[in-house]
Amino acid sequence: MKRVIFIEHDHVSEGGPIWEQFVRRGYEITRFPIVNETNFNQPNVSVQWPDLLSYDVVVVMGSPWGAWEDERIGNWLLPELTLMGEVHNAGVPILGICFGGQLMARVLGGSVSRGPAAEVGWYEIESDNTSLIEEGPWFQYHWDRWQLPPEAKEIARTPLASQAFIYGRTLALQFHPEIDPHILDIWLEMEGGCAEVEGEGLVVETLRQQTREQELYSNKRAYDLVDRFLDQIATAEMKLTS
């Protein structure tokens, strides 16, 4: 059986429909959590990393911390940057989601910084390749954004931020295809979750309702995205980074 590892930087990074579709495609899922709930307010933990090269696919999930916060989470962020460079150069397909996409931007020669504003909620995106990335709406939950690696191919964007790029067998996403009502609830129940959303001028119950209304369609988009990643990106020609 093929194996995929999900790198989960916090205790609320469930995969929802992404998990479901990897299982349908014949993958055994391994979850690798980094910061547990007990250490949430002291996230600079030390990590014993597994052999990522032993997996057929690596999925790098989101995080409440920034992919640029070396001082705050450097004990695991800096080794992860190095390891993911090795994974990419070994030709192992990588799917990076939100923080995971930002992290891969750094790995591949780009950068990450705080954006001028947040994107939280359901957004349409502009896609150059709707046979890979549909225009949505997709769920956004980020305050940071990447600067593209020099040799990356951007394939989607909003006016505020780049939303997807390809670099060899790596696909980086800024949005969250894994969101469903359950995952949104556990994010909102996390310390400060509702306050973050309300701080952006959104009504929590409205966001929950929108997510329930989108679930059937957003799950289908997520299933299709996993299929397209596996069929198009995971089989693409390797492209090394220095």
Helices and strands as residue ranges (DSSP letters): E 2-8, H 16-24, E 27-33, G 37-39, G 52-54, E 57-60, H 70-89, E 94-97, H 99-107, E 111-123, E 126-127, E 138-147, E 153-157, E 162-167, E 170-173, H 181-189, H 193-199, H 204-228, I 229-233
